[in-house]
Amino acid sequence: MKTLLIVGLVLVVSVSQAAVLRVASDGTQPYAVVQDAINAASAGDTILIMAGSYPGFTVDRKLVLIGTGTGIGVGEGVLVISPVWVSAAADSSELRSLWIRTAAFHASVDSLTAVLRIQSGATRVFVWRCFLESNTAGNYTSAAWVGVNASADFVQCTLWSGSVDANSTAHYGLLQKAGSNVTVRSCVIANAQFAFYRFGTNAGATLTVQHCLATCSLIGQIPVYTEASGVVENSAFMAQAGYTQTYVNAPNMIYNYCAYTITSPPGITHIATSTAAFVNMILYNARDSDFHLAGGSNLIDAGNPGSPNDLDNSPADIGVYGGQHPYVDGGVPDYPFAVQVEVPYSAPLNGTMRIWGRGRVGPGY
């Protein structure tokens, strides 16, 4: 990590005493297991997780957990090899740059066996740049589950169901229960017959999907099957040729400026496309695909004209690299971000105050 110095005038000062705890599976940091660091942490603390392999864990208080990314090379990334729970007591927690890969079936009564389980009542849970992978062959696999009256934001994530089999029958991306509020931005939902699905019933839920990509192989695709109300826009639904795409199971959802391969969503703003619109689209494989738009793709600048421009100030693209929060390869951004900020107790009147922030100030660490 580099150190970032910010100098400016401040009228009101807020002081945080949050600690930073470090975890490394090779024993080079104070904690070798993520759960041990969680148990030692106080609400509001940050846990930094070094590259390595770890068992699953339960977040039971407000914490920020940050990994080194989702890469799969030697020494790269944080791999969690069993499910992760976020409990109702963990409001406003954040998970960043973690690869969670485990055999996860969705159960017959409750989907608490998803790769990531956000329990009923947990609110304002942020999941950023995480790679959620169910490495289970067969039906009824799921990547993430959001419980009753919970709320969660998924940004720049991959939700990959059934990664060890190309048959996406009854694979689920994100499952949502009644009263929950979910926002999904710049995410890949890979190899799922149902990208967004109600679990049982989800009356009273809301769902916002922006700049996402849903893929499905070897079966008909139902991108959104929900009682939730909300909007899907600037997103692409990619299904295997010769099969079907169905949208009648989401009566309260509005579709704006989406791309499709077989059947258009409701509305008149959508655009037919193909896998050739992407650099390397493999419907059942999120890891080996390259979801950047190919040169000359008909999805370039094809998003909702009312959407914010892309980061290069061009009109919004359809897909995960469009918009203000484009997908991040490998789960680690190359733009500045802070993991710790230290603010003095006071500053001279009409003077300057030094605020020390620890994090990334540019490409690299």
Secondary structure as GFF3:
##gff-version 3
##sequence-region A 1 365
A	DSSP	beta_strand	2	8	.	.	.	ID=ss1
A	DSSP	beta_strand	20	23	.	.	.	ID=ss2
A	DSSP	alpha_helix	34	40	.	.	.	ID=ss3
A	DSSP	beta_strand	46	49	.	.	.	ID=ss4
A	DSSP	beta_strand	52	54	.	.	.	ID=ss5
A	DSSP	beta_strand	58	59	.	.	.	ID=ss6
A	DSSP	beta_strand	64	67	.	.	.	ID=ss7
A	DSSP	beta_strand	78	80	.	.	.	ID=ss8
A	DSSP	beta_strand	84	86	.	.	.	ID=ss9
A	DSSP	beta_strand	94	96	.	.	.	ID=ss10
A	DSSP	beta_strand	99	102	.	.	.	ID=ss11
A	DSSP	beta_strand	116	118	.	.	.	ID=ss12
A	DSSP	beta_strand	125	128	.	.	.	ID=ss13
A	DSSP	beta_strand	131	134	.	.	.	ID=ss14
A	DSSP	beta_strand	142	146	.	.	.	ID=ss15
A	DSSP	beta_strand	151	155	.	.	.	ID=ss16
A	DSSP	beta_strand	158	160	.	.	.	ID=ss17
A	DSSP	beta_strand	172	176	.	.	.	ID=ss18
A	DSSP	beta_strand	181	185	.	.	.	ID=ss19
A	DSSP	beta_strand	188	190	.	.	.	ID=ss20
A	DSSP	beta_strand	194	198	.	.	.	ID=ss21
A	DSSP	beta_strand	206	210	.	.	.	ID=ss22
A	DSSP	beta_strand	213	216	.	.	.	ID=ss23
A	DSSP	beta_strand	222	225	.	.	.	ID=ss24
A	DSSP	beta_strand	229	233	.	.	.	ID=ss25
A	DSSP	beta_strand	236	239	.	.	.	ID=ss26
A	DSSP	beta_strand	253	256	.	.	.	ID=ss27
A	DSSP	beta_strand	259	260	.	.	.	ID=ss28
A	DSSP	beta_strand	271	272	.	.	.	ID=ss29
A	DSSP	three_ten_helix	275	277	.	.	.	ID=ss30
A	DSSP	beta_strand	278	280	.	.	.	ID=ss31
A	DSSP	beta_strand	290	293	.	.	.	ID=ss32
A	DSSP	three_ten_helix	329	331	.	.	.	ID=ss33
A	DSSP	beta_strand	337	342	.	.	.	ID=ss34
A	DSSP	beta_strand	353	360	.	.	.	ID=ss35
###
